[in-house]
Amino acid sequence: MKPCTRSAYESRLLRVLVHIQRNLDRAMSLDELADVAAFSRFHFARIFRAMTGETVGEHVRRLKLERAAGKLRHTRQTVTEIALDAGFDTPEAFSRTFRAQFGDPPSRFRALRGSFRPPRSPSGVHYDQYGALRGFNPYQGADPMTLNVSTREFPPYPFAFLRHVGRYNDIGPVFQRVAAIADERRLFGPDTKVMMVAYDDPSVTDEQRLRSDAGVSLVDPSVETGELAKGEIAGGLYAVTVYKGPYDGLRGCYDWLMGTWLPNSGYEAADRPCVDVYLNNPADTDPEDLLTEIRVPVRRP
């Protein structure tokens, strides 16, 4: 473990948290925030969520609601004005969201007066009108884990695949189609790997628009692959671990890798997509015995 590396990650993320506080009234892109922290644009959203316990959108929304709560208690602005300042189109939408967060509708909350307790923050960060944050509590995860991780250099992989757009957990039928075509074309061999390449982060991309490729590695890139498109999985340095368990647990594994392992590793996330390699077949394996090799692209600083 390298404490100085962890400290550097936390300092860089703190710059982002301060930047958000000081720019709440304008739109901030993920690329802008990634650049503030000097993190990979490709993986910034996942790193942010893993280290704070919130997506960027959830974090910004909560801060705006906390600011709105202060205005309700300590100013004479109307509820409509406060709702618009918080980014809501109507007072009704603001009222529903505010009540869900604070337990009371805005009018009742205002009538109580005095100080108030802000909603729970996984990182301990709350709205500060001066943006004067001194630190935050790195999120430890709802279900902390420990995995054995190594770094390995991989060559580029020729790859035959079908594109899937939608929830990652719904990619099963696409893999079945890939397997049928690969079997028909005799693409399977002793060294064939069944792989998924994921291009989007489900915390910031609508689940119906998530892009991923389901496919198999090719020994001979010139072979005819029929309906399967041909591409290449980028070579380079990857952090590698094997996760045992149902596929719906993979998100927690990625959060641990991005939020716990990576900041302590001495590496940076690289601008390439993550790759899952499936080591056994879900058709004849119990969910708790499924093995997935996870490859997170990294680089040396």
PAVORO-180270 format. One line per field, with one value per residue (C-alpha): residue number from 0; residue in three letters; x, y, z. Coordinates in nm, 2 decimals, always signed. Layout:
REM PAVORO-180270
num <- (NUM / ...)
residuo <- (ALA / ...)
east <- (X / ...)
north <- (Y / ...)
up <- (Z / ...)
***
This chain:
REM PAVORO-180270
num <- (0 / 1 / 2 / 3 / 4 / 5 / 6 / 7 / 8 / 9 / 10 / 11 / 12 / 13 / 14 / 15 / 16 / 17 / 18 / 19 / 20 / 21 / 22 / 23 / 24 / 25 / 26 / 27 / 28 / 29 / 30 / 31 / 32 / 33 / 34 / 35 / 36 / 37 / 38 / 39 / 40 / 41 / 42 / 43 / 44 / 45 / 46 / 47 / 48 / 49 / 50 / 51 / 52 / 53 / 54 / 55 / 56 / 57 / 58 / 59 / 60 / 61 / 62 / 63 / 64 / 65 / 66 / 67 / 68 / 69 / 70 / 71 / 72 / 73 / 74 / 75 / 76 / 77 / 78 / 79 / 80 / 81 / 82 / 83 / 84 / 85 / 86 / 87 / 88 / 89 / 90 / 91 / 92 / 93 / 94 / 95 / 96 / 97 / 98 / 99 / 100 / 101 / 102 / 103 / 104 / 105 / 106 / 107 / 108 / 109 / 110 / 111 / 112 / 113 / 114 / 115 / 116 / 117 / 118 / 119 / 120 / 121 / 122 / 123 / 124 / 125 / 126 / 127 / 128 / 129 / 130 / 131 / 132 / 133 / 134 / 135 / 136 / 137 / 138 / 139 / 140 / 141 / 142 / 143 / 144 / 145 / 146 / 147 / 148 / 149 / 150 / 151 / 152 / 153 / 154 / 155 / 156 / 157 / 158 / 159 / 160 / 161 / 162 / 163 / 164 / 165 / 166 / 167 / 168 / 169 / 170 / 171 / 172 / 173 / 174 / 175 / 176 / 177 / 178 / 179 / 180 / 181 / 182 / 183 / 184 / 185 / 186 / 187 / 188 / 189 / 190 / 191 / 192 / 193 / 194 / 195 / 196 / 197 / 198 / 199 / 200 / 201 / 202 / 203 / 204 / 205 / 206 / 207 / 208 / 209 / 210 / 211 / 212 / 213 / 214 / 215 / 216 / 217 / 218 / 219 / 220 / 221 / 222 / 223 / 224 / 225 / 226 / 227 / 228 / 229 / 230 / 231 / 232 / 233 / 234 / 235 / 236 / 237 / 238 / 239 / 240 / 241 / 242 / 243 / 244 / 245 / 246 / 247 / 248 / 249 / 250 / 251 / 252 / 253 / 254 / 255 / 256 / 257 / 258 / 259 / 260 / 261 / 262 / 263 / 264 / 265 / 266 / 267 / 268 / 269 / 270 / 271 / 272 / 273 / 274 / 275 / 276 / 277 / 278 / 279 / 280 / 281 / 282 / 283 / 284 / 285 / 286 / 287 / 288 / 289 / 290 / 291 / 292 / 293 / 294 / 295 / 296 / 297 / 298 / 299 / 300)
residuo <- (MET / LYS / PRO / CYS / THR / ARG / SER / ALA / TYR / GLU / SER / ARG / LEU / LEU / ARG / VAL / LEU / VAL / HIS / ILE / GLN / ARG / ASN / LEU / ASP / ARG / ALA / MET / SER / LEU / ASP / GLU / LEU / ALA / ASP / VAL / ALA / ALA / PHE / SER / ARG / PHE / HIS / PHE / ALA / ARG / ILE / PHE / ARG / ALA / MET / THR / GLY / GLU / THR / VAL / GLY / GLU / HIS / VAL / ARG / ARG / LEU / LYS / LEU / GLU / ARG / ALA / ALA / GLY / LYS / LEU / ARG / HIS / THR / ARG / GLN / THR / VAL / THR / GLU / ILE / ALA / LEU / ASP / ALA / GLY / PHE / ASP / THR / PRO / GLU / ALA / PHE / SER / ARG / THR / PHE / ARG / ALA / GLN / PHE / GLY / ASP / PRO / PRO / SER / ARG / PHE / ARG / ALA / LEU / ARG / GLY / SER / PHE / ARG / PRO / PRO / ARG / SER / PRO / SER / GLY / VAL / HIS / TYR / ASP / GLN / TYR / GLY / ALA / LEU / ARG / GLY / PHE / ASN / PRO / TYR / GLN / GLY / ALA / ASP / PRO / MET / THR / LEU / ASN / VAL / SER / THR / ARG / GLU / PHE / PRO / PRO / TYR / PRO / PHE / ALA / PHE / LEU / ARG / HIS / VAL / GLY / ARG / TYR / ASN / ASP / ILE / GLY / PRO / VAL / PHE / GLN / ARG / VAL / ALA / ALA / ILE / ALA / ASP / GLU / ARG / ARG / LEU / PHE / GLY / PRO / ASP / THR / LYS / VAL / MET / MET / VAL / ALA / TYR / ASP / ASP / PRO / SER / VAL / THR / ASP / GLU / GLN / ARG / LEU / ARG / SER / ASP / ALA / GLY / VAL / SER / LEU / VAL / ASP / PRO / SER / VAL / GLU / THR / GLY / GLU / LEU / ALA / LYS / GLY / GLU / ILE / ALA / GLY / GLY / LEU / TYR / ALA / VAL / THR / VAL / TYR / LYS / GLY / PRO / TYR / ASP / GLY / LEU / ARG / GLY / CYS / TYR / ASP / TRP / LEU / MET / GLY / THR / TRP / LEU / PRO / ASN / SER / GLY / TYR / GLU / ALA / ALA / ASP / ARG / PRO / CYS / VAL / ASP / VAL / TYR / LEU / ASN / ASN / PRO / ALA / ASP / THR / ASP / PRO / GLU / ASP / LEU / LEU / THR / GLU / ILE / ARG / VAL / PRO / VAL / ARG / ARG / PRO)
east <- (+0.00 / +0.12 / -0.03 / +0.11 / -0.07 / -0.40 / -0.35 / -0.28 / -0.61 / -0.80 / -0.65 / -0.74 / -1.09 / -1.12 / -1.04 / -1.34 / -1.57 / -1.46 / -1.51 / -1.86 / -1.95 / -1.83 / -2.01 / -2.34 / -2.54 / -2.40 / -2.38 / -2.05 / -1.96 / -1.79 / -1.49 / -1.45 / -1.46 / -1.22 / -0.98 / -1.00 / -0.88 / -0.65 / -0.82 / -0.90 / -1.21 / -1.30 / -1.32 / -1.38 / -1.75 / -1.67 / -1.38 / -1.60 / -1.88 / -1.65 / -1.47 / -1.77 / -2.06 / -2.26 / -2.28 / -2.19 / -2.56 / -2.67 / -2.40 / -2.49 / -2.87 / -2.81 / -2.60 / -2.86 / -3.13 / -2.92 / -2.87 / -3.24 / -3.31 / -3.09 / -3.28 / -3.61 / -3.51 / -3.30 / -3.43 / -3.76 / -3.74 / -4.05 / -4.07 / -4.10 / -3.78 / -3.59 / -3.72 / -3.60 / -3.26 / -3.23 / -3.28 / -3.64 / -3.89 / -4.19 / -4.25 / -4.44 / -4.13 / -3.92 / -4.16 / -4.17 / -3.79 / -3.74 / -3.98 / -3.82 / -3.48 / -3.58 / -3.90 / -4.12 / -4.26 / -4.09 / -4.37 / -4.37 / -3.99 / -3.98 / -4.23 / -4.01 / -3.73 / -3.39 / -3.10 / -3.15 / -2.97 / -2.87 / -2.94 / -2.68 / -2.38 / -2.17 / -1.86 / -1.94 / -1.95 / -2.23 / -2.32 / -2.09 / -2.18 / -1.81 / -1.70 / -1.45 / -1.40 / -1.10 / -1.15 / -1.40 / -1.45 / -1.36 / -1.65 / -1.58 / -1.86 / -2.18 / -2.01 / -1.63 / -1.43 / -1.08 / -0.96 / -0.62 / -0.51 / -0.21 / -0.10 / -0.04 / +0.06 / -0.17 / -0.12 / -0.40 / -0.68 / -0.85 / -1.21 / -1.54 / -1.85 / -2.20 / -2.29 / -2.54 / -2.72 / -2.91 / -2.86 / -2.54 / -2.72 / -2.95 / -2.65 / -2.71 / -2.91 / -2.65 / -2.38 / -2.60 / -2.62 / -2.24 / -2.18 / -2.41 / -2.24 / -1.89 / -1.98 / -2.11 / -1.80 / -1.57 / -1.42 / -1.38 / -1.04 / -0.86 / -0.74 / -1.06 / -1.18 / -1.54 / -1.53 / -1.74 / -1.61 / -1.81 / -1.80 / -2.03 / -2.07 / -2.42 / -2.41 / -2.42 / -2.56 / -2.93 / -2.94 / -3.12 / -2.82 / -2.54 / -2.30 / -2.11 / -1.97 / -2.02 / -1.77 / -1.49 / -1.12 / -0.98 / -0.66 / -0.67 / -0.80 / -0.84 / -1.10 / -1.46 / -1.69 / -2.03 / -2.26 / -2.00 / -1.82 / -1.45 / -1.25 / -0.96 / -0.94 / -0.66 / -0.35 / -0.15 / -0.13 / -0.43 / -0.51 / -0.65 / -0.86 / -1.10 / -1.44 / -1.64 / -2.01 / -2.32 / -2.28 / -2.50 / -2.21 / -1.97 / -2.06 / -1.96 / -1.63 / -1.56 / -1.64 / -1.39 / -1.12 / -1.18 / -1.23 / -1.00 / -0.75 / -0.66 / -0.58 / -0.35 / -0.18 / +0.05 / -0.13 / -0.37 / -0.68 / -0.60 / -0.83 / -0.94 / -1.25 / -1.27 / -1.29 / -1.47 / -1.34 / -1.59 / -1.40 / -1.70 / -2.04 / -2.35 / -2.55 / -2.40 / -2.26 / -2.44 / -2.44 / -2.23 / -1.96 / -1.93 / -1.58 / -1.52 / -1.17 / -1.19 / -0.94 / -0.92 / -0.68 / -0.41 / -0.10 / +0.20 / +0.19)
north <- (+0.00 / +0.35 / +0.60 / +0.89 / +0.77 / +0.74 / +1.09 / +1.22 / +1.07 / +1.22 / +1.56 / +1.55 / +1.45 / +1.72 / +1.97 / +1.84 / +1.86 / +2.22 / +2.30 / +2.16 / +2.37 / +2.69 / +2.63 / +2.49 / +2.73 / +2.62 / +2.29 / +2.10 / +1.82 / +1.51 / +1.59 / +1.93 / +1.76 / +1.49 / +1.76 / +1.94 / +1.62 / +1.51 / +1.18 / +0.97 / +1.11 / +0.76 / +0.63 / +0.95 / +0.89 / +0.55 / +0.67 / +0.96 / +0.73 / +0.47 / +0.73 / +0.93 / +0.68 / +0.91 / +0.97 / +1.32 / +1.39 / +1.26 / +1.47 / +1.79 / +1.74 / +1.68 / +1.99 / +2.20 / +2.06 / +2.14 / +2.50 / +2.52 / +2.41 / +2.69 / +2.94 / +2.82 / +2.86 / +3.18 / +3.39 / +3.53 / +3.39 / +3.22 / +2.85 / +2.90 / +3.11 / +2.86 / +2.57 / +2.74 / +2.82 / +2.45 / +2.35 / +2.24 / +2.33 / +2.34 / +2.39 / +2.06 / +1.87 / +2.05 / +1.98 / +1.60 / +1.57 / +1.80 / +1.60 / +1.27 / +1.41 / +1.61 / +1.44 / +1.75 / +1.96 / +2.30 / +2.50 / +2.29 / +2.28 / +2.66 / +2.70 / +2.50 / +2.76 / +2.73 / +2.51 / +2.17 / +1.84 / +1.79 / +1.45 / +1.18 / +1.21 / +0.90 / +1.11 / +1.35 / +1.65 / +1.90 / +2.23 / +2.52 / +2.86 / +2.95 / +2.61 / +2.59 / +2.21 / +2.08 / +1.72 / +1.43 / +1.08 / +0.83 / +0.59 / +0.24 / +0.07 / -0.09 / -0.43 / -0.39 / -0.66 / -0.77 / -0.93 / -1.04 / -0.80 / -0.82 / -0.61 / -0.78 / -0.67 / -0.81 / -0.80 / -0.67 / -0.94 / -0.99 / -1.01 / -1.12 / -0.97 / -0.85 / -0.51 / -0.49 / -0.17 / -0.18 / -0.31 / -0.50 / -0.78 / -0.83 / -0.93 / -1.30 / -1.36 / -1.17 / -1.41 / -1.71 / -1.58 / -1.52 / -1.87 / -2.02 / -1.83 / -1.90 / -2.27 / -2.28 / -2.10 / -2.32 / -2.03 / -2.20 / -2.35 / -2.44 / -2.08 / -1.90 / -1.64 / -1.53 / -1.16 / -0.85 / -0.50 / -0.23 / +0.13 / +0.32 / +0.37 / +0.27 / +0.54 / +0.82 / +0.66 / +0.57 / +0.19 / +0.16 / +0.33 / +0.13 / +0.00 / -0.33 / -0.59 / -0.96 / -1.17 / -1.43 / -1.38 / -1.50 / -1.70 / -1.61 / -1.26 / -1.34 / -1.61 / -1.56 / -1.47 / -1.44 / -1.21 / -1.13 / -0.80 / -0.79 / -0.57 / -0.56 / -0.54 / -0.29 / -0.43 / -0.27 / -0.28 / -0.40 / -0.46 / -0.81 / -0.99 / -1.29 / -1.24 / -1.54 / -1.50 / -1.39 / -1.13 / -0.88 / -0.85 / -0.72 / -0.36 / -0.37 / -0.53 / -0.25 / +0.00 / -0.16 / -0.17 / +0.20 / +0.34 / +0.12 / -0.07 / +0.19 / +0.48 / +0.26 / +0.09 / +0.35 / +0.33 / +0.56 / +0.45 / +0.45 / +0.57 / +0.23 / +0.03 / -0.24 / -0.60 / -0.90 / -1.25 / -1.53 / -1.83 / -2.07 / -2.12 / -1.98 / -2.25 / -2.53 / -2.33 / -2.22 / -1.83 / -1.84 / -2.04 / -1.82 / -1.69 / -1.36 / -1.22 / -0.84 / -0.63 / -0.26 / -0.07 / +0.12 / +0.31 / +0.42 / +0.79)
up <- (+0.00 / -0.08 / +0.16 / -0.04 / -0.35 / -0.16 / -0.02 / -0.37 / -0.50 / -0.21 / -0.27 / -0.64 / -0.57 / -0.30 / -0.58 / -0.77 / -0.46 / -0.40 / -0.77 / -0.76 / -0.45 / -0.61 / -0.94 / -0.84 / -1.05 / -1.38 / -1.57 / -1.53 / -1.76 / -1.65 / -1.87 / -1.70 / -1.36 / -1.47 / -1.59 / -1.25 / -1.08 / -1.36 / -1.37 / -1.68 / -1.85 / -1.95 / -1.59 / -1.38 / -1.31 / -1.17 / -0.96 / -0.82 / -0.73 / -0.57 / -0.36 / -0.25 / -0.25 / -0.49 / -0.86 / -0.96 / -1.03 / -0.69 / -0.52 / -0.70 / -0.64 / -0.27 / -0.23 / -0.41 / -0.18 / +0.13 / +0.00 / -0.06 / +0.30 / +0.43 / +0.22 / +0.34 / +0.70 / +0.68 / +0.38 / +0.26 / -0.09 / -0.21 / -0.25 / -0.62 / -0.64 / -0.43 / -0.64 / -0.96 / -0.80 / -0.72 / -1.08 / -1.06 / -1.33 / -1.10 / -0.72 / -0.72 / -0.84 / -0.59 / -0.31 / -0.38 / -0.39 / -0.09 / +0.12 / +0.02 / +0.14 / +0.45 / +0.56 / +0.54 / +0.25 / +0.20 / +0.36 / +0.68 / +0.69 / +0.67 / +0.95 / +1.19 / +1.17 / +1.34 / +1.25 / +1.08 / +1.03 / +0.67 / +0.51 / +0.54 / +0.31 / +0.24 / +0.21 / +0.49 / +0.25 / +0.29 / +0.13 / +0.23 / +0.09 / +0.06 / -0.08 / +0.20 / +0.22 / +0.41 / +0.33 / +0.30 / +0.42 / +0.15 / +0.10 / +0.22 / +0.03 / +0.15 / +0.13 / +0.17 / +0.00 / -0.05 / -0.38 / -0.50 / -0.78 / -1.01 / -1.30 / -1.64 / -1.98 / -2.26 / -2.63 / -2.85 / -2.90 / -3.23 / -3.14 / -3.31 / -3.15 / -3.15 / -3.01 / -2.73 / -2.63 / -2.30 / -1.94 / -1.90 / -1.72 / -2.02 / -2.25 / -2.20 / -2.52 / -2.72 / -2.59 / -2.68 / -3.04 / -3.04 / -2.92 / -3.18 / -3.47 / -3.33 / -3.30 / -3.66 / -3.78 / -3.57 / -3.40 / -3.06 / -2.97 / -2.65 / -2.61 / -2.70 / -2.45 / -2.41 / -2.33 / -2.28 / -2.34 / -2.16 / -2.29 / -2.05 / -1.68 / -1.56 / -1.30 / -1.56 / -1.87 / -1.91 / -1.88 / -2.21 / -2.38 / -2.22 / -2.50 / -2.47 / -2.70 / -2.64 / -2.83 / -2.85 / -2.91 / -3.24 / -3.30 / -3.67 / -3.74 / -4.11 / -4.04 / -4.17 / -3.88 / -4.05 / -3.87 / -3.61 / -3.65 / -3.62 / -3.39 / -3.15 / -2.77 / -2.69 / -2.55 / -2.27 / -1.89 / -1.69 / -1.33 / -1.31 / -1.05 / -1.05 / -0.90 / -0.78 / -0.76 / -0.96 / -1.23 / -1.05 / -0.79 / -1.05 / -1.00 / -0.63 / -0.74 / -0.98 / -0.72 / -0.48 / -0.76 / -0.85 / -0.50 / -0.28 / -0.48 / -0.74 / -0.51 / -0.31 / -0.61 / -0.75 / -1.08 / -1.27 / -1.47 / -1.84 / -2.12 / -2.24 / -2.16 / -1.90 / -2.01 / -1.85 / -1.93 / -1.84 / -1.71 / -1.69 / -1.84 / -1.66 / -1.84 / -1.63 / -1.33 / -1.02 / -0.98 / -0.67 / -0.85 / -1.16 / -1.23 / -1.40 / -1.47 / -1.45 / -1.64 / -1.56 / -1.78 / -1.59 / -1.65 / -1.45 / -1.35)
***
